[in-house]
Amino acid sequence: MGGCPLLNFGTEADDTNPVVKEKVNRAIKRGQELLSGIIEKGISNKEFRADWNSADFATVLFAMLEGGHLIARMSGNNDRMIAIGNTLKK
């Protein structure tokens, strides 16, 4: 119970089930595309700097949130997730 389905399935299927691996990969790419679109809208609205690379930042954001979620689950507290959130806000 719990956890991120992408991380859970991706970790298990990366070298055992190519069909699941591809589905997880597509879901990750879609998530990054959605984040990139939000960032692009923020750039257009002058909420974010115009020189941001939205695709690169979406990848970093996604990875930090996934990793932070794993760390928080394993440690039993949200301290590192809070640090990640603070870093992303900067």
PDB file of N, CA, C and O in Angstrom:
ATOM      1  N   MET A   1       0.842  -1.185   0.000  1.00  0.00           N
ATOM      2  CA  MET A   1       0.000   0.000   0.000  1.00  0.00           C
ATOM      3  C   MET A   1       0.882   1.240   0.000  1.00  0.00           C
ATOM      4  O   MET A   1       1.913   1.285   0.671  1.00  0.00           O
ATOM      5  N   GLY A   2       0.472   2.224  -0.744  1.00  0.00           N
ATOM      6  CA  GLY A   2       1.149   3.509  -0.730  1.00  0.00           C
ATOM      7  C   GLY A   2       2.314   3.575  -1.686  1.00  0.00           C
ATOM      8  O   GLY A   2       2.618   2.618  -2.398  1.00  0.00           O
ATOM      9  N   GLY A   3       2.946   4.702  -1.688  1.00  0.00           N
ATOM     10  CA  GLY A   3       4.068   4.914  -2.589  1.00  0.00           C
ATOM     11  C   GLY A   3       3.606   5.406  -3.936  1.00  0.00           C
ATOM     12  O   GLY A   3       2.414   5.584  -4.186  1.00  0.00           O
ATOM     13  N   CYS A   4       4.563   5.617  -4.783  1.00  0.00           N
ATOM     14  CA  CYS A   4       4.276   6.115  -6.127  1.00  0.00           C
ATOM     15  C   CYS A   4       4.224   4.937  -7.092  1.00  0.00           C
ATOM     16  O   CYS A   4       5.191   4.180  -7.190  1.00  0.00           O
ATOM     17  N   PRO A   5       3.117   4.769  -7.804  1.00  0.00           N
ATOM     18  CA  PRO A   5       3.022   3.650  -8.744  1.00  0.00           C
ATOM     19  C   PRO A   5       4.115   3.686  -9.822  1.00  0.00           C
ATOM     20  O   PRO A   5       4.609   2.638 -10.238  1.00  0.00           O
ATOM     21  N   LEU A   6       4.486   4.868 -10.266  1.00  0.00           N
ATOM     22  CA  LEU A   6       5.529   4.948 -11.289  1.00  0.00           C
ATOM     23  C   LEU A   6       6.853   4.436 -10.745  1.00  0.00           C
ATOM     24  O   LEU A   6       7.550   3.670 -11.410  1.00  0.00           O
ATOM     25  N   LEU A   7       7.194   4.856  -9.546  1.00  0.00           N
ATOM     26  CA  LEU A   7       8.435   4.401  -8.931  1.00  0.00           C
ATOM     27  C   LEU A   7       8.357   2.914  -8.610  1.00  0.00           C
ATOM     28  O   LEU A   7       9.301   2.170  -8.878  1.00  0.00           O
ATOM     29  N   ASN A   8       7.250   2.481  -8.044  1.00  0.00           N
ATOM     30  CA  ASN A   8       7.091   1.073  -7.688  1.00  0.00           C
ATOM     31  C   ASN A   8       7.158   0.166  -8.916  1.00  0.00           C
ATOM     32  O   ASN A   8       7.951  -0.775  -8.952  1.00  0.00           O
ATOM     33  N   PHE A   9       6.339   0.446  -9.905  1.00  0.00           N
ATOM     34  CA  PHE A   9       6.329  -0.395 -11.109  1.00  0.00           C
ATOM     35  C   PHE A   9       7.617  -0.245 -11.904  1.00  0.00           C
ATOM     36  O   PHE A   9       8.149  -1.226 -12.423  1.00  0.00           O
ATOM     37  N   GLY A  10       8.117   0.976 -11.999  1.00  0.00           N
ATOM     38  CA  GLY A  10       9.335   1.209 -12.771  1.00  0.00           C
ATOM     39  C   GLY A  10      10.524   0.471 -12.202  1.00  0.00           C
ATOM     40  O   GLY A  10      11.332  -0.080 -12.951  1.00  0.00           O
ATOM     41  N   THR A  11      10.640   0.454 -10.897  1.00  0.00           N
ATOM     42  CA  THR A  11      11.742  -0.239 -10.254  1.00  0.00           C
ATOM     43  C   THR A  11      11.653  -1.745 -10.484  1.00  0.00           C
ATOM     44  O   THR A  11      12.667  -2.407 -10.705  1.00  0.00           O
ATOM     45  N   GLU A  12      10.457  -2.269 -10.432  1.00  0.00           N
ATOM     46  CA  GLU A  12      10.274  -3.711 -10.611  1.00  0.00           C
ATOM     47  C   GLU A  12      10.352  -4.149 -12.069  1.00  0.00           C
ATOM     48  O   GLU A  12      10.807  -5.255 -12.359  1.00  0.00           O
ATOM     49  N   ALA A  13       9.918  -3.301 -12.981  1.00  0.00           N
ATOM     50  CA  ALA A  13       9.784  -3.717 -14.379  1.00  0.00           C
ATOM     51  C   ALA A  13      10.938  -3.274 -15.264  1.00  0.00           C
ATOM     52  O   ALA A  13      10.961  -3.617 -16.447  1.00  0.00           O
ATOM     53  N   ASP A  14      11.890  -2.529 -14.734  1.00  0.00           N
ATOM     54  CA  ASP A  14      12.928  -1.956 -15.590  1.00  0.00           C
ATOM     55  C   ASP A  14      13.701  -3.004 -16.378  1.00  0.00           C
ATOM     56  O   ASP A  14      14.103  -2.745 -17.513  1.00  0.00           O
ATOM     57  N   ASP A  15      13.916  -4.171 -15.806  1.00  0.00           N
ATOM     58  CA  ASP A  15      14.647  -5.198 -16.546  1.00  0.00           C
ATOM     59  C   ASP A  15      13.918  -6.539 -16.595  1.00  0.00           C
ATOM     60  O   ASP A  15      14.511  -7.565 -16.930  1.00  0.00           O
ATOM     61  N   THR A  16      12.634  -6.523 -16.260  1.00  0.00           N
ATOM     62  CA  THR A  16      11.885  -7.782 -16.258  1.00  0.00           C
ATOM     63  C   THR A  16      10.651  -7.771 -17.151  1.00  0.00           C
ATOM     64  O   THR A  16      10.221  -8.825 -17.619  1.00  0.00           O
ATOM     65  N   ASN A  17      10.079  -6.604 -17.390  1.00  0.00           N
ATOM     66  CA  ASN A  17       8.830  -6.552 -18.143  1.00  0.00           C
ATOM     67  C   ASN A  17       8.852  -5.353 -19.080  1.00  0.00           C
ATOM     68  O   ASN A  17       8.531  -4.241 -18.662  1.00  0.00           O
ATOM     69  N   PRO A  18       9.227  -5.560 -20.343  1.00  0.00           N
ATOM     70  CA  PRO A  18       9.353  -4.434 -21.267  1.00  0.00           C
ATOM     71  C   PRO A  18       8.050  -3.683 -21.528  1.00  0.00           C
ATOM     72  O   PRO A  18       8.075  -2.480 -21.791  1.00  0.00           O
ATOM     73  N   VAL A  19       6.930  -4.365 -21.461  1.00  0.00           N
ATOM     74  CA  VAL A  19       5.641  -3.704 -21.707  1.00  0.00           C
ATOM     75  C   VAL A  19       5.341  -2.722 -20.574  1.00  0.00           C
ATOM     76  O   VAL A  19       4.979  -1.573 -20.828  1.00  0.00           O
ATOM     77  N   VAL A  20       5.488  -3.166 -19.337  1.00  0.00           N
ATOM     78  CA  VAL A  20       5.252  -2.282 -18.192  1.00  0.00           C
ATOM     79  C   VAL A  20       6.283  -1.164 -18.185  1.00  0.00           C
ATOM     80  O   VAL A  20       5.955  -0.011 -17.909  1.00  0.00           O
ATOM     81  N   LYS A  21       7.527  -1.508 -18.488  1.00  0.00           N
ATOM     82  CA  LYS A  21       8.582  -0.489 -18.526  1.00  0.00           C
ATOM     83  C   LYS A  21       8.216   0.626 -19.500  1.00  0.00           C
ATOM     84  O   LYS A  21       8.375   1.803 -19.175  1.00  0.00           O
ATOM     85  N   GLU A  22       7.736   0.280 -20.673  1.00  0.00           N
ATOM     86  CA  GLU A  22       7.376   1.295 -21.666  1.00  0.00           C
ATOM     87  C   GLU A  22       6.188   2.132 -21.205  1.00  0.00           C
ATOM     88  O   GLU A  22       6.161   3.343 -21.425  1.00  0.00           O
ATOM     89  N   LYS A  23       5.218   1.504 -20.575  1.00  0.00           N
ATOM     90  CA  LYS A  23       4.058   2.251 -20.072  1.00  0.00           C
ATOM     91  C   LYS A  23       4.475   3.231 -18.971  1.00  0.00           C
ATOM     92  O   LYS A  23       4.009   4.370 -18.939  1.00  0.00           O
ATOM     93  N   VAL A  24       5.341   2.790 -18.084  1.00  0.00           N
ATOM     94  CA  VAL A  24       5.832   3.681 -17.024  1.00  0.00           C
ATOM     95  C   VAL A  24       6.638   4.814 -17.652  1.00  0.00           C
ATOM     96  O   VAL A  24       6.495   5.972 -17.258  1.00  0.00           O
ATOM     97  N   ASN A  25       7.480   4.487 -18.620  1.00  0.00           N
ATOM     98  CA  ASN A  25       8.276   5.516 -19.293  1.00  0.00           C
ATOM     99  C   ASN A  25       7.379   6.564 -19.954  1.00  0.00           C
ATOM    100  O   ASN A  25       7.652   7.761 -19.863  1.00  0.00           O
ATOM    101  N   ARG A  26       6.325   6.125 -20.609  1.00  0.00           N
ATOM    102  CA  ARG A  26       5.383   7.071 -21.235  1.00  0.00           C
ATOM    103  C   ARG A  26       4.700   7.940 -20.189  1.00  0.00           C
ATOM    104  O   ARG A  26       4.513   9.137 -20.406  1.00  0.00           O
ATOM    105  N   ALA A  27       4.328   7.355 -19.062  1.00  0.00           N
ATOM    106  CA  ALA A  27       3.672   8.125 -17.994  1.00  0.00           C
ATOM    107  C   ALA A  27       4.629   9.164 -17.414  1.00  0.00           C
ATOM    108  O   ALA A  27       4.225  10.289 -17.120  1.00  0.00           O
ATOM    109  N   ILE A  28       5.887   8.787 -17.251  1.00  0.00           N
ATOM    110  CA  ILE A  28       6.878   9.740 -16.746  1.00  0.00           C
ATOM    111  C   ILE A  28       7.058  10.881 -17.738  1.00  0.00           C
ATOM    112  O   ILE A  28       7.078  12.049 -17.350  1.00  0.00           O
ATOM    113  N   LYS A  29       7.188  10.543 -19.015  1.00  0.00           N
ATOM    114  CA  LYS A  29       7.339  11.585 -20.043  1.00  0.00           C
ATOM    115  C   LYS A  29       6.123  12.505 -20.062  1.00  0.00           C
ATOM    116  O   LYS A  29       6.262  13.722 -20.189  1.00  0.00           O
ATOM    117  N   ARG A  30       4.944  11.931 -19.937  1.00  0.00           N
ATOM    118  CA  ARG A  30       3.716  12.741 -19.933  1.00  0.00           C
ATOM    119  C   ARG A  30       3.693  13.673 -18.723  1.00  0.00           C
ATOM    120  O   ARG A  30       3.319  14.840 -18.838  1.00  0.00           O
ATOM    121  N   GLY A  31       4.089  13.160 -17.579  1.00  0.00           N
ATOM    122  CA  GLY A  31       4.150  13.999 -16.381  1.00  0.00           C
ATOM    123  C   GLY A  31       5.117  15.155 -16.560  1.00  0.00           C
ATOM    124  O   GLY A  31       4.824  16.284 -16.167  1.00  0.00           O
ATOM    125  N   GLN A  32       6.269  14.873 -17.153  1.00  0.00           N
ATOM    126  CA  GLN A  32       7.250  15.930 -17.394  1.00  0.00           C
ATOM    127  C   GLN A  32       6.727  16.937 -18.418  1.00  0.00           C
ATOM    128  O   GLN A  32       6.978  18.136 -18.294  1.00  0.00           O
ATOM    129  N   GLU A  33       6.009  16.459 -19.417  1.00  0.00           N
ATOM    130  CA  GLU A  33       5.423  17.380 -20.400  1.00  0.00           C
ATOM    131  C   GLU A  33       4.385  18.290 -19.749  1.00  0.00           C
ATOM    132  O   GLU A  33       4.325  19.482 -20.051  1.00  0.00           O
ATOM    133  N   LEU A  34       3.572  17.733 -18.860  1.00  0.00           N
ATOM    134  CA  LEU A  34       2.577  18.552 -18.154  1.00  0.00           C
ATOM    135  C   LEU A  34       3.263  19.612 -17.298  1.00  0.00           C
ATOM    136  O   LEU A  34       2.855  20.773 -17.296  1.00  0.00           O
ATOM    137  N   LEU A  35       4.303  19.212 -16.572  1.00  0.00           N
ATOM    138  CA  LEU A  35       5.052  20.174 -15.760  1.00  0.00           C
ATOM    139  C   LEU A  35       5.694  21.243 -16.632  1.00  0.00           C
ATOM    140  O   LEU A  35       5.668  22.426 -16.294  1.00  0.00           O
ATOM    141  N   SER A  36       6.267  20.829 -17.747  1.00  0.00           N
ATOM    142  CA  SER A  36       6.892  21.778 -18.667  1.00  0.00           C
ATOM    143  C   SER A  36       5.869  22.789 -19.183  1.00  0.00           C
ATOM    144  O   SER A  36       6.172  23.975 -19.312  1.00  0.00           O
ATOM    145  N   GLY A  37       4.660  22.315 -19.478  1.00  0.00           N
ATOM    146  CA  GLY A  37       3.603  23.217 -19.933  1.00  0.00           C
ATOM    147  C   GLY A  37       3.214  24.233 -18.879  1.00  0.00           C
ATOM    148  O   GLY A  37       2.974  25.399 -19.191  1.00  0.00           O
ATOM    149  N   ILE A  38       3.151  23.797 -17.637  1.00  0.00           N
ATOM    150  CA  ILE A  38       2.848  24.715 -16.535  1.00  0.00           C
ATOM    151  C   ILE A  38       3.952  25.761 -16.411  1.00  0.00           C
ATOM    152  O   ILE A  38       3.675  26.944 -16.210  1.00  0.00           O
ATOM    153  N   ILE A  39       5.195  25.321 -16.531  1.00  0.00           N
ATOM    154  CA  ILE A  39       6.327  26.248 -16.443  1.00  0.00           C
ATOM    155  C   ILE A  39       6.285  27.242 -17.602  1.00  0.00           C
ATOM    156  O   ILE A  39       6.509  28.437 -17.409  1.00  0.00           O
ATOM    157  N   GLU A  40       5.998  26.746 -18.805  1.00  0.00           N
ATOM    158  CA  GLU A  40       5.888  27.640 -19.972  1.00  0.00           C
ATOM    159  C   GLU A  40       4.808  28.694 -19.754  1.00  0.00           C
ATOM    160  O   GLU A  40       4.996  29.864 -20.088  1.00  0.00           O
ATOM    161  N   LYS A  41       3.682  28.276 -19.194  1.00  0.00           N
ATOM    162  CA  LYS A  41       2.612  29.238 -18.901  1.00  0.00           C
ATOM    163  C   LYS A  41       3.096  30.268 -17.883  1.00  0.00           C
ATOM    164  O   LYS A  41       2.800  31.456 -18.008  1.00  0.00           O
ATOM    165  N   GLY A  42       3.842  29.811 -16.873  1.00  0.00           N
ATOM    166  CA  GLY A  42       4.397  30.727 -15.880  1.00  0.00           C
ATOM    167  C   GLY A  42       5.384  31.704 -16.498  1.00  0.00           C
ATOM    168  O   GLY A  42       5.442  32.868 -16.102  1.00  0.00           O
ATOM    169  N   ILE A  43       6.162  31.233 -17.469  1.00  0.00           N
ATOM    170  CA  ILE A  43       7.088  32.124 -18.179  1.00  0.00           C
ATOM    171  C   ILE A  43       6.300  33.168 -18.955  1.00  0.00           C
ATOM    172  O   ILE A  43       6.633  34.353 -18.931  1.00  0.00           O
ATOM    173  N   SER A  44       5.256  32.722 -19.641  1.00  0.00           N
ATOM    174  CA  SER A  44       4.409  33.652 -20.403  1.00  0.00           C
ATOM    175  C   SER A  44       3.746  34.693 -19.509  1.00  0.00           C
ATOM    176  O   SER A  44       3.575  35.846 -19.906  1.00  0.00           O
ATOM    177  N   ASN A  45       3.375  34.279 -18.304  1.00  0.00           N
ATOM    178  CA  ASN A  45       2.726  35.185 -17.352  1.00  0.00           C
ATOM    179  C   ASN A  45       3.731  35.994 -16.531  1.00  0.00           C
ATOM    180  O   ASN A  45       3.360  36.746 -15.629  1.00  0.00           O
ATOM    181  N   LYS A  46       5.019  35.820 -16.867  1.00  0.00           N
ATOM    182  CA  LYS A  46       6.102  36.529 -16.181  1.00  0.00           C
ATOM    183  C   LYS A  46       6.209  36.157 -14.699  1.00  0.00           C
ATOM    184  O   LYS A  46       6.680  36.943 -13.877  1.00  0.00           O
ATOM    185  N   GLU A  47       5.759  34.930 -14.377  1.00  0.00           N
ATOM    186  CA  GLU A  47       5.898  34.407 -13.022  1.00  0.00           C
ATOM    187  C   GLU A  47       7.252  33.721 -12.839  1.00  0.00           C
ATOM    188  O   GLU A  47       7.754  33.599 -11.722  1.00  0.00           O
ATOM    189  N   PHE A  48       7.833  33.275 -13.956  1.00  0.00           N
ATOM    190  CA  PHE A  48       9.144  32.638 -13.963  1.00  0.00           C
ATOM    191  C   PHE A  48      10.039  33.393 -14.934  1.00  0.00           C
ATOM    192  O   PHE A  48       9.566  34.091 -15.830  1.00  0.00           O
ATOM    193  N   ARG A  49      11.329  33.238 -14.737  1.00  0.00           N
ATOM    194  CA  ARG A  49      12.300  33.908 -15.608  1.00  0.00           C
ATOM    195  C   ARG A  49      12.166  33.417 -17.046  1.00  0.00           C
ATOM    196  O   ARG A  49      11.901  32.241 -17.296  1.00  0.00           O
ATOM    197  N   ALA A  50      12.353  34.329 -17.970  1.00  0.00           N
ATOM    198  CA  ALA A  50      12.211  34.008 -19.392  1.00  0.00           C
ATOM    199  C   ALA A  50      13.316  33.084 -19.889  1.00  0.00           C
ATOM    200  O   ALA A  50      13.137  32.409 -20.903  1.00  0.00           O
ATOM    201  N   ASP A  51      14.444  33.040 -19.205  1.00  0.00           N
ATOM    202  CA  ASP A  51      15.558  32.221 -19.675  1.00  0.00           C
ATOM    203  C   ASP A  51      15.516  30.783 -19.151  1.00  0.00           C
ATOM    204  O   ASP A  51      16.453  30.020 -19.386  1.00  0.00           O
ATOM    205  N   TRP A  52      14.460  30.407 -18.454  1.00  0.00           N
ATOM    206  CA  TRP A  52      14.339  29.044 -17.955  1.00  0.00           C
ATOM    207  C   TRP A  52      14.148  28.072 -19.104  1.00  0.00           C
ATOM    208  O   TRP A  52      13.445  28.373 -20.069  1.00  0.00           O
ATOM    209  N   ASN A  53      14.767  26.918 -19.004  1.00  0.00           N
ATOM    210  CA  ASN A  53      14.507  25.822 -19.933  1.00  0.00           C
ATOM    211  C   ASN A  53      13.436  24.961 -19.266  1.00  0.00           C
ATOM    212  O   ASN A  53      13.719  24.217 -18.327  1.00  0.00           O
ATOM    213  N   SER A  54      12.225  25.069 -19.753  1.00  0.00           N
ATOM    214  CA  SER A  54      11.095  24.418 -19.082  1.00  0.00           C
ATOM    215  C   SER A  54      11.229  22.899 -19.079  1.00  0.00           C
ATOM    216  O   SER A  54      10.878  22.260 -18.087  1.00  0.00           O
ATOM    217  N   ALA A  55      11.724  22.310 -20.155  1.00  0.00           N
ATOM    218  CA  ALA A  55      11.860  20.854 -20.209  1.00  0.00           C
ATOM    219  C   ALA A  55      12.897  20.363 -19.202  1.00  0.00           C
ATOM    220  O   ALA A  55      12.675  19.374 -18.504  1.00  0.00           O
ATOM    221  N   ASP A  56      14.029  21.058 -19.132  1.00  0.00           N
ATOM    222  CA  ASP A  56      15.065  20.668 -18.171  1.00  0.00           C
ATOM    223  C   ASP A  56      14.566  20.818 -16.740  1.00  0.00           C
ATOM    224  O   ASP A  56      14.769  19.928 -15.914  1.00  0.00           O
ATOM    225  N   PHE A  57      13.915  21.937 -16.445  1.00  0.00           N
ATOM    226  CA  PHE A  57      13.441  22.138 -15.082  1.00  0.00           C
ATOM    227  C   PHE A  57      12.351  21.131 -14.730  1.00  0.00           C
ATOM    228  O   PHE A  57      12.289  20.666 -13.592  1.00  0.00           O
ATOM    229  N   ALA A  58      11.490  20.786 -15.692  1.00  0.00           N
ATOM    230  CA  ALA A  58      10.451  19.787 -15.437  1.00  0.00           C
ATOM    231  C   ALA A  58      11.074  18.444 -15.076  1.00  0.00           C
ATOM    232  O   ALA A  58      10.559  17.737 -14.211  1.00  0.00           O
ATOM    233  N   THR A  59      12.176  18.088 -15.728  1.00  0.00           N
ATOM    234  CA  THR A  59      12.872  16.838 -15.416  1.00  0.00           C
ATOM    235  C   THR A  59      13.443  16.884 -13.998  1.00  0.00           C
ATOM    236  O   THR A  59      13.295  15.931 -13.233  1.00  0.00           O
ATOM    237  N   VAL A  60      14.094  17.993 -13.654  1.00  0.00           N
ATOM    238  CA  VAL A  60      14.669  18.148 -12.315  1.00  0.00           C
ATOM    239  C   VAL A  60      13.559  18.140 -11.258  1.00  0.00           C
ATOM    240  O   VAL A  60      13.684  17.474 -10.231  1.00  0.00           O
ATOM    241  N   LEU A  61      12.494  18.867 -11.508  1.00  0.00           N
ATOM    242  CA  LEU A  61      11.366  18.929 -10.578  1.00  0.00           C
ATOM    243  C   LEU A  61      10.786  17.539 -10.350  1.00  0.00           C
ATOM    244  O   LEU A  61      10.580  17.126  -9.209  1.00  0.00           O
ATOM    245  N   PHE A  62      10.526  16.829 -11.422  1.00  0.00           N
ATOM    246  CA  PHE A  62       9.958  15.482 -11.336  1.00  0.00           C
ATOM    247  C   PHE A  62      10.877  14.564 -10.536  1.00  0.00           C
ATOM    248  O   PHE A  62      10.426  13.842  -9.646  1.00  0.00           O
ATOM    249  N   ALA A  63      12.169  14.596 -10.858  1.00  0.00           N
ATOM    250  CA  ALA A  63      13.129  13.725 -10.180  1.00  0.00           C
ATOM    251  C   ALA A  63      13.245  14.068  -8.699  1.00  0.00           C
ATOM    252  O   ALA A  63      13.319  13.172  -7.859  1.00  0.00           O
ATOM    253  N   MET A  64      13.262  15.345  -8.381  1.00  0.00           N
ATOM    254  CA  MET A  64      13.378  15.746  -6.977  1.00  0.00           C
ATOM    255  C   MET A  64      12.137  15.339  -6.183  1.00  0.00           C
ATOM    256  O   MET A  64      12.251  14.896  -5.040  1.00  0.00           O
ATOM    257  N   LEU A  65      10.976  15.483  -6.769  1.00  0.00           N
ATOM    258  CA  LEU A  65       9.752  15.094  -6.063  1.00  0.00           C
ATOM    259  C   LEU A  65       9.670  13.583  -5.882  1.00  0.00           C
ATOM    260  O   LEU A  65       9.301  13.103  -4.810  1.00  0.00           O
ATOM    261  N   GLU A  66      10.012  12.833  -6.927  1.00  0.00           N
ATOM    262  CA  GLU A  66      10.007  11.366  -6.813  1.00  0.00           C
ATOM    263  C   GLU A  66      11.023  10.901  -5.770  1.00  0.00           C
ATOM    264  O   GLU A  66      10.713  10.070  -4.917  1.00  0.00           O
ATOM    265  N   GLY A  67      12.228  11.440  -5.847  1.00  0.00           N
ATOM    266  CA  GLY A  67      13.259  11.071  -4.883  1.00  0.00           C
ATOM    267  C   GLY A  67      12.901  11.489  -3.475  1.00  0.00           C
ATOM    268  O   GLY A  67      13.122  10.741  -2.523  1.00  0.00           O
ATOM    269  N   GLY A  68      12.351  12.676  -3.340  1.00  0.00           N
ATOM    270  CA  GLY A  68      11.934  13.166  -2.029  1.00  0.00           C
ATOM    271  C   GLY A  68      10.845  12.306  -1.423  1.00  0.00           C
ATOM    272  O   GLY A  68      10.832  12.044  -0.220  1.00  0.00           O
ATOM    273  N   HIS A  69       9.932  11.873  -2.274  1.00  0.00           N
ATOM    274  CA  HIS A  69       8.859  11.002  -1.806  1.00  0.00           C
ATOM    275  C   HIS A  69       9.441   9.694  -1.268  1.00  0.00           C
ATOM    276  O   HIS A  69       9.030   9.217  -0.210  1.00  0.00           O
ATOM    277  N   LEU A  70      10.391   9.122  -1.994  1.00  0.00           N
ATOM    278  CA  LEU A  70      11.033   7.884  -1.560  1.00  0.00           C
ATOM    279  C   LEU A  70      11.769   8.088  -0.228  1.00  0.00           C
ATOM    280  O   LEU A  70      11.634   7.283   0.693  1.00  0.00           O
ATOM    281  N   ILE A  71      12.540   9.163  -0.140  1.00  0.00           N
ATOM    282  CA  ILE A  71      13.282   9.444   1.087  1.00  0.00           C
ATOM    283  C   ILE A  71      12.324   9.624   2.268  1.00  0.00           C
ATOM    284  O   ILE A  71      12.566   9.095   3.353  1.00  0.00           O
ATOM    285  N   ALA A  72      11.249  10.362   2.058  1.00  0.00           N
ATOM    286  CA  ALA A  72      10.278  10.595   3.132  1.00  0.00           C
ATOM    287  C   ALA A  72       9.634   9.284   3.578  1.00  0.00           C
ATOM    288  O   ALA A  72       9.452   9.053   4.774  1.00  0.00           O
ATOM    289  N   ARG A  73       9.295   8.438   2.628  1.00  0.00           N
ATOM    290  CA  ARG A  73       8.677   7.149   2.986  1.00  0.00           C
ATOM    291  C   ARG A  73       9.644   6.268   3.762  1.00  0.00           C
ATOM    292  O   ARG A  73       9.264   5.627   4.742  1.00  0.00           O
ATOM    293  N   MET A  74      10.882   6.239   3.324  1.00  0.00           N
ATOM    294  CA  MET A  74      11.868   5.366   3.967  1.00  0.00           C
ATOM    295  C   MET A  74      12.285   5.889   5.346  1.00  0.00           C
ATOM    296  O   MET A  74      12.503   5.101   6.266  1.00  0.00           O
ATOM    297  N   SER A  75      12.395   7.198   5.491  1.00  0.00           N
ATOM    298  CA  SER A  75      12.840   7.767   6.762  1.00  0.00           C
ATOM    299  C   SER A  75      11.700   7.941   7.757  1.00  0.00           C
ATOM    300  O   SER A  75      11.933   8.051   8.961  1.00  0.00           O
ATOM    301  N   GLY A  76      10.479   7.966   7.261  1.00  0.00           N
ATOM    302  CA  GLY A  76       9.333   8.141   8.141  1.00  0.00           C
ATOM    303  C   GLY A  76       9.071   9.585   8.537  1.00  0.00           C
ATOM    304  O   GLY A  76       8.270   9.854   9.431  1.00  0.00           O
ATOM    305  N   ASN A  77       9.763  10.534   7.855  1.00  0.00           N
ATOM    306  CA  ASN A  77       9.464  11.940   8.123  1.00  0.00           C
ATOM    307  C   ASN A  77       9.634  12.754   6.847  1.00  0.00           C
ATOM    308  O   ASN A  77      10.195  12.284   5.857  1.00  0.00           O
ATOM    309  N   ASN A  78       9.143  13.971   6.895  1.00  0.00           N
ATOM    310  CA  ASN A  78       9.125  14.829   5.709  1.00  0.00           C
ATOM    311  C   ASN A  78      10.234  15.873   5.679  1.00  0.00           C
ATOM    312  O   ASN A  78      10.192  16.781   4.848  1.00  0.00           O
ATOM    313  N   ASP A  79      11.216  15.769   6.555  1.00  0.00           N
ATOM    314  CA  ASP A  79      12.261  16.788   6.613  1.00  0.00           C
ATOM    315  C   ASP A  79      12.943  17.016   5.264  1.00  0.00           C
ATOM    316  O   ASP A  79      13.109  18.159   4.838  1.00  0.00           O
ATOM    317  N   ARG A  80      13.330  15.948   4.604  1.00  0.00           N
ATOM    318  CA  ARG A  80      14.037  16.087   3.319  1.00  0.00           C
ATOM    319  C   ARG A  80      13.094  16.592   2.231  1.00  0.00           C
ATOM    320  O   ARG A  80      13.519  17.326   1.339  1.00  0.00           O
ATOM    321  N   MET A  81      11.834  16.213   2.294  1.00  0.00           N
ATOM    322  CA  MET A  81      10.863  16.709   1.314  1.00  0.00           C
ATOM    323  C   MET A  81      10.661  18.212   1.485  1.00  0.00           C
ATOM    324  O   MET A  81      10.500  18.935   0.501  1.00  0.00           O
ATOM    325  N   ILE A  82      10.670  18.675   2.716  1.00  0.00           N
ATOM    326  CA  ILE A  82      10.556  20.107   2.980  1.00  0.00           C
ATOM    327  C   ILE A  82      11.771  20.825   2.411  1.00  0.00           C
ATOM    328  O   ILE A  82      11.635  21.894   1.816  1.00  0.00           O
ATOM    329  N   ALA A  83      12.966  20.246   2.588  1.00  0.00           N
ATOM    330  CA  ALA A  83      14.179  20.846   2.029  1.00  0.00           C
ATOM    331  C   ALA A  83      14.114  20.899   0.502  1.00  0.00           C
ATOM    332  O   ALA A  83      14.534  21.883  -0.106  1.00  0.00           O
ATOM    333  N   ILE A  84      13.596  19.855  -0.106  1.00  0.00           N
ATOM    334  CA  ILE A  84      13.438  19.838  -1.567  1.00  0.00           C
ATOM    335  C   ILE A  84      12.461  20.918  -2.001  1.00  0.00           C
ATOM    336  O   ILE A  84      12.720  21.644  -2.960  1.00  0.00           O
ATOM    337  N   GLY A  85      11.340  21.027  -1.300  1.00  0.00           N
ATOM    338  CA  GLY A  85      10.369  22.078  -1.623  1.00  0.00           C
ATOM    339  C   GLY A  85      10.967  23.466  -1.519  1.00  0.00           C
ATOM    340  O   GLY A  85      10.723  24.319  -2.373  1.00  0.00           O
ATOM    341  N   ASN A  86      11.743  23.692  -0.485  1.00  0.00           N
ATOM    342  CA  ASN A  86      12.398  24.995  -0.323  1.00  0.00           C
ATOM    343  C   ASN A  86      13.376  25.274  -1.451  1.00  0.00           C
ATOM    344  O   ASN A  86      13.447  26.396  -1.952  1.00  0.00           O
ATOM    345  N   THR A  87      14.133  24.253  -1.855  1.00  0.00           N
ATOM    346  CA  THR A  87      15.084  24.413  -2.958  1.00  0.00           C
ATOM    347  C   THR A  87      14.339  24.714  -4.261  1.00  0.00           C
ATOM    348  O   THR A  87      14.754  25.585  -5.026  1.00  0.00           O
ATOM    349  N   LEU A  88      13.256  24.007  -4.513  1.00  0.00           N
ATOM    350  CA  LEU A  88      12.496  24.237  -5.741  1.00  0.00           C
ATOM    351  C   LEU A  88      11.878  25.640  -5.776  1.00  0.00           C
ATOM    352  O   LEU A  88      11.767  26.239  -6.845  1.00  0.00           O
ATOM    353  N   LYS A  89      11.484  26.154  -4.639  1.00  0.00           N
ATOM    354  CA  LYS A  89      10.911  27.501  -4.592  1.00  0.00           C
ATOM    355  C   LYS A  89      11.930  28.565  -4.972  1.00  0.00           C
ATOM    356  O   LYS A  89      11.583  29.594  -5.552  1.00  0.00           O
ATOM    357  N   LYS A  90      13.206  28.301  -4.635  1.00  0.00           N
ATOM    358  CA  LYS A  90      14.264  29.261  -4.972  1.00  0.00           C
ATOM    359  C   LYS A  90      14.471  29.290  -6.466  1.00  0.00           C
ATOM    360  O   LYS A  90      15.319  30.035  -6.956  1.00  0.00           O
TER     361      LYS A  90
END
